[in-house]
Amino acid sequence: MPCQEKGLLKLRYDFVQRVYSGEKIAPLCREYGISRPTAYLWLKRYKESPGVDSLRNRSHRPHASPGKIDDALEERICQLREQYGWAGKKLQILLERENRTVGVATINRVIKRNGLLQEEDCHKPSLQRFERKHPNELWQMDFKGPMSRDDAKCEPLTVLDDHSRYALGVVPVRTKQTPDIQRAFVEIFSKYGVPEAILTDHGVPWWNTASVQGLSRFSVWLMNQDLKLIFGAVRHPQTQGKIERFHRTLRHAVSRRGFPTKFSQWKPLLKQITYEYNFIRPHESLQMKVPSELYCASSKKYNPKPRAFDYGDEMKVKKVDSHGMIYENGKRLFVSHALVGQYVATRSIENLMLVTFRNSTLREIDLNTTKTKRLEPFF
């Protein structure tokens, strides 16, 4: 018996004995710091069953629990919790697929009662987010990581559809070298087609930190598929809130399964997690649907050899030379090293020249001073 309970029993027993010896109840209540109803309760229990045991704390648990779920269902809830690590709202959907109806609060109580609640599961509800109306209007891309160390080090490339949250690619890569990332996108484009636009951050390989205009060879390669590149605000990860949230889900899923000890183990692990995310895990932001219910591939197909862009008759078409320059009225005007060998179009408005590459207007050049500035909202 705990020491605290022993002390309480002695106190209660002394109180009862002093009452039975003739002392007044009211002064004793003040001395022991208890209410008169509590005193009469102790005396009633002792009278019904004389002895110390009658003064023990009694369980407040009801004698009958008609709403209690059966052991088999509770065990199934625990199995799903241990398998996926999800809470009541998502597990309720999985149980409904098995023709089992259980309330969200009941599921959460089972999780807590069985010691399956972790600190990271206790967080505030997410704020409302906005998304594009249709699949493939906007993709988000980023790197998660690095995860693990040494031979198992991996920094997964992640690509997410903004409308459906469908994970289009979770690709294990060791480095951010352009050839590796380009191969990954060839595979993604070949499977899902090409979106209208891609949102990303100011990181390599899609952003060239050494270049005033930010263009990289990889960003130009993407733009050759006639999609728009949109770069979020610097040091503002909320711009890519959906993919940041996906990264949290990804890390949680990897942690539950165990981090690989070899790089070769990442591909099958990420494939399994991606399938679970797209086809099994219900999303609160999707009214508890799964991303695969809302996503369909783009009708715009990947073209490994993009055709020349039709700029129309109103614009001048110029080829960017080996130094990233174009020529206008005998003046050499710098555009971008990343556009070497590409064709751009120019349109002059008084002393200003606008430079466009395919469907994105990139630069504004002052023909008097040859100064150039980047145009929004491209970056």
C-alpha positions in Angstrom: 0.0 0.0 0.0 1.4 3.5 -0.9 2.6 5.6 2.0 0.2 8.4 1.1 -2.8 6.1 1.3 -1.6 4.7 4.7 -1.5 8.2 6.0 -5.0 9.0 4.8 -6.4 5.9 6.3 -4.8 6.6 9.7 -6.2 10.2 9.6 -9.7 9.0 8.8 -9.6 6.2 11.4 -8.4 8.7 14.1 -11.2 11.1 13.1 -13.9 8.3 13.4 -12.6 7.1 16.7 -12.6 10.6 18.2 -16.2 11.0 17.2 -17.1 7.7 18.7 -15.3 8.7 21.9 -17.7 11.7 22.2 -15.9 14.6 20.6 -18.0 17.1 18.6 -18.0 16.8 14.8 -17.9 20.5 13.9 -14.6 21.3 15.8 -13.1 18.1 14.5 -14.0 19.0 10.9 -12.2 22.4 11.3 -9.2 20.6 12.8 -8.9 18.0 10.1 -9.8 20.5 7.3 -12.8 18.5 5.9 -16.4 19.3 5.2 -19.3 18.0 7.3 -20.7 15.9 4.4 -17.3 14.2 4.1 -17.2 13.5 7.8 -20.7 12.0 7.8 -19.7 9.9 4.7 -16.7 8.4 6.7 -18.9 7.7 9.7 -21.6 6.1 7.5 -19.1 3.7 5.9 -17.5 2.8 9.2 -20.9 2.1 10.7 -21.9 -0.2 7.8 -18.6 -2.1 7.9 -16.5 -1.4 11.1 -12.8 -1.5 10.3 -10.0 0.4 8.5 -10.8 -1.1 5.1 -14.2 0.7 5.0 -12.3 4.1 4.9 -10.2 3.3 1.8 -10.6 5.4 -1.4 -13.2 3.8 -3.6 -13.2 3.5 -7.4 -15.5 5.9 -9.2 -15.6 3.6 -12.2 -19.3 2.7 -13.0 -20.4 -0.9 -12.4 -21.6 -1.2 -15.9 -20.2 0.4 -19.2 -22.8 -0.2 -21.9 -20.9 2.0 -24.3 -17.6 0.2 -23.9 -16.2 -1.3 -27.1 -15.3 -5.0 -27.2 -11.7 -6.2 -26.7 -11.3 -7.3 -30.3 -12.2 -3.8 -31.6 -9.9 -2.1 -29.1 -7.1 -4.4 -30.2 -7.7 -3.5 -33.8 -7.5 0.2 -33.0 -4.2 -0.4 -31.3 -2.9 -2.4 -34.3 -3.8 0.4 -36.7 -2.3 3.0 -34.4 1.0 1.1 -34.1 1.0 0.5 -37.9 0.3 4.0 -39.1 0.8 6.3 -36.0 -2.4 8.2 -36.9 -5.1 9.6 -34.6 -8.8 9.2 -34.3 -10.1 11.0 -37.4 -7.9 9.0 -39.8 -8.2 5.7 -38.0 -12.0 6.2 -38.1 -11.9 6.1 -41.9 -9.8 3.0 -41.9 -12.3 1.2 -39.5 -15.2 2.3 -41.6 -13.6 0.6 -44.6 -13.7 -2.6 -42.4 -17.4 -1.9 -41.7 -16.7 -0.9 -38.1 -18.2 2.2 -36.7 -16.4 3.9 -33.9 -16.4 7.6 -32.7 -13.3 9.7 -33.0 -13.3 10.5 -29.3 -13.5 6.8 -28.5 -10.6 5.9 -30.7 -8.5 8.7 -29.1 -9.4 7.4 -25.7 -8.3 3.9 -26.6 -5.0 5.3 -27.9 -4.4 7.3 -24.7 -5.5 4.4 -22.4 -3.1 2.0 -24.1 -0.1 4.4 -23.8 0.1 5.0 -27.5 0.0 8.8 -27.3 3.2 10.6 -28.1 4.2 14.2 -27.4 4.5 15.0 -31.1 0.9 14.0 -31.6 -0.3 16.9 -29.4 -0.4 20.0 -31.6 -2.7 22.8 -32.4 -5.1 22.5 -35.4 -3.6 23.7 -38.7 -4.6 27.0 -40.1 -6.9 27.1 -43.2 -4.9 26.7 -46.4 -5.8 27.6 -50.0 -5.1 25.5 -53.0 -5.5 25.6 -56.8 -8.9 24.5 -58.1 -7.6 21.7 -60.4 -4.8 19.1 -60.4 -1.6 20.1 -62.2 -2.3 23.8 -62.1 0.6 24.1 -59.6 3.1 21.6 -58.3 5.4 22.3 -55.3 9.0 20.9 -55.2 11.7 20.9 -52.5 14.2 18.8 -50.7 13.6 17.1 -47.4 16.5 16.5 -45.2 19.2 15.6 -45.0 18.1 12.4 -43.3 20.4 9.7 -41.8 24.2 9.9 -42.0 27.3 8.5 -43.6 26.5 5.7 -46.1 22.8 6.1 -45.6 22.6 9.8 -46.0 19.7 10.9 -48.1 18.0 14.2 -49.0 14.7 13.2 -50.7 13.5 15.3 -53.6 9.8 15.8 -53.0 7.2 16.9 -55.6 3.5 17.6 -54.5 0.4 18.5 -56.4 -1.0 21.7 -54.9 -4.7 20.8 -55.4 -4.8 17.2 -54.3 -1.7 16.9 -52.1 -0.8 13.9 -54.3 2.9 13.0 -53.8 4.2 12.9 -57.4 7.7 12.0 -56.4 9.6 11.2 -53.3 13.0 10.4 -54.8 16.1 9.5 -52.7 19.1 11.5 -53.8 22.6 11.9 -52.3 23.3 15.3 -53.8 21.5 18.2 -55.5 23.6 17.9 -58.7 21.5 18.9 -61.8 21.9 15.6 -63.7 20.5 13.5 -60.8 17.5 15.9 -60.3 16.9 16.2 -64.0 16.7 12.4 -64.4 14.2 12.3 -61.5 12.0 14.9 -63.2 12.1 13.0 -66.5 10.6 10.1 -64.7 8.0 12.2 -63.0 7.0 14.1 -66.2 6.9 10.8 -68.2 4.5 9.3 -65.6 2.3 12.3 -64.7 2.7 14.8 -67.5 3.7 18.5 -67.2 2.0 21.0 -64.9 1.1 24.6 -65.7 3.5 25.9 -63.0 5.9 24.8 -60.3 6.5 26.6 -57.0 9.8 26.3 -55.3 12.3 28.1 -53.1 15.6 29.9 -53.8 17.7 26.8 -53.6 19.9 24.8 -55.9 19.6 23.4 -58.5 16.6 25.5 -59.7 18.1 28.8 -58.4 21.5 30.1 -59.3 22.8 32.0 -56.3 25.8 33.3 -58.2 23.6 34.9 -60.9 21.9 38.2 -60.6 18.8 36.9 -62.3 18.7 33.6 -60.5 18.3 31.4 -63.6 20.1 28.1 -63.6 20.5 25.5 -66.4 18.0 23.3 -64.7 15.4 26.0 -64.4 15.8 26.7 -68.1 15.4 23.0 -68.8 12.1 23.1 -66.9 10.9 26.2 -68.6 11.5 24.5 -72.0 8.5 22.3 -71.1 6.5 25.6 -71.3 5.7 25.7 -67.6 6.0 28.7 -65.3 8.5 28.7 -62.4 7.3 30.6 -59.3 9.8 31.2 -56.5 8.5 31.8 -53.0 9.6 34.7 -50.8 13.0 34.4 -49.2 13.0 33.0 -45.7 9.3 32.5 -45.8 8.6 28.7 -45.8 4.8 29.3 -45.3 4.7 30.0 -49.1 5.2 26.3 -49.5 3.1 25.3 -46.6 1.8 22.1 -48.1 5.1 20.6 -48.9 6.5 21.7 -45.6 3.6 19.8 -43.9 4.3 16.8 -46.1 7.9 16.8 -45.0 6.7 16.5 -41.4 4.5 13.6 -42.3 7.4 12.0 -44.2 9.8 12.2 -41.3 7.2 10.8 -38.9 6.6 7.8 -41.3 10.3 7.1 -41.6 10.9 7.4 -37.9 8.1 4.8 -37.2 9.7 2.3 -39.6 13.3 3.0 -38.7 15.9 5.0 -40.6 17.9 3.0 -43.2 21.5 2.1 -42.6 22.3 1.9 -46.3 21.4 4.3 -49.1 20.0 1.4 -51.2 17.3 0.9 -48.5 15.8 4.3 -49.1 14.1 3.6 -52.4 11.8 0.8 -51.3 11.1 2.6 -48.0 10.0 5.8 -49.7 8.0 3.9 -52.3 6.0 2.3 -49.5 5.5 5.6 -47.6 4.4 7.3 -50.8 1.8 4.7 -51.6 0.4 4.8 -48.0 0.3 8.7 -48.2 -1.5 8.8 -51.6 -3.9 5.8 -51.3 -4.5 5.0 -47.7 -4.0 8.0 -45.4 -7.1 10.2 -45.1 -6.4 14.0 -45.2 -8.3 16.4 -43.0 -7.7 19.2 -45.6 -9.4 17.0 -48.2 -12.4 16.2 -46.1 -10.9 12.9 -45.1 -10.4 11.8 -48.7 -7.1 10.4 -50.0 -5.1 12.3 -52.6 -5.5 9.6 -55.2 -9.3 10.4 -55.2 -8.6 13.9 -56.4 -5.6 13.6 -58.7 -5.4 12.8 -62.3 -2.4 13.0 -64.6 -1.8 16.1 -66.8 -2.9 16.0 -70.4 0.2 18.0 -71.2 2.8 15.4 -72.1 6.6 15.6 -71.5 8.6 16.4 -74.6 12.3 15.3 -74.5 13.0 17.5 -77.5 11.0 20.7 -77.1 10.0 22.5 -80.3 11.0 26.1 -81.0 8.7 28.5 -79.2 6.4 30.7 -81.4 6.9 34.2 -80.2 4.7 35.7 -82.9 5.4 38.5 -85.4 5.4 41.4 -83.0 8.6 40.5 -81.2 12.2 40.2 -82.2 13.8 36.8 -81.8 17.4 36.7 -80.7 19.8 33.9 -79.9 21.8 34.2 -76.6 25.5 33.9 -77.4 28.2 32.0 -75.5 28.6 34.9 -73.1 24.9 35.2 -72.2 24.6 38.3 -74.4 22.2 39.5 -77.1 22.7 42.4 -79.5 20.5 45.5 -80.1 21.5 48.4 -82.3 25.2 47.5 -81.9 25.0 47.2 -78.1 25.8 44.0 -76.2 23.2 43.4 -73.5 23.6 40.7 -70.9 20.7 38.4 -70.3 21.8 35.2 -68.6 24.6 32.5 -68.8 21.9 29.9 -68.2 20.2 30.9 -71.5 23.3 30.3 -73.7 22.2 28.9 -77.0 18.5 29.6 -76.3 16.2 31.9 -78.3 14.6 34.8 -76.5 12.2 37.5 -77.7 12.5 41.2 -77.1 10.1 44.1 -77.3 11.1 47.7 -76.9 9.0 50.4 -75.2 10.8 53.7 -75.6 14.2 53.2 -73.9 13.2 50.0 -72.2 13.6 46.5 -73.6 11.6 43.5 -72.2 13.3 40.1 -72.6 11.0 37.0 -72.7 12.0 33.4 -72.7 9.1 31.2 -74.0 6.1 32.2 -71.9 7.9 34.1 -69.1 9.1 37.7 -69.3 12.5 37.7 -67.4 14.3 41.0 -67.7 13.8 44.7 -68.2 16.9 46.4 -69.8 17.5 50.2 -69.9 18.8 50.7 -73.4 20.5 54.0 -72.4 22.5 52.6 -69.4 22.2 48.9 -70.3 21.2 48.3 -66.6 19.0 45.3 -66.1 16.5 44.2 -63.4 14.5 41.1 -62.7 10.8 41.2 -63.3 8.0 40.0 -61.0 6.1 37.9 -60.6 8.4 35.4 -62.3 10.7 35.1 -59.3 
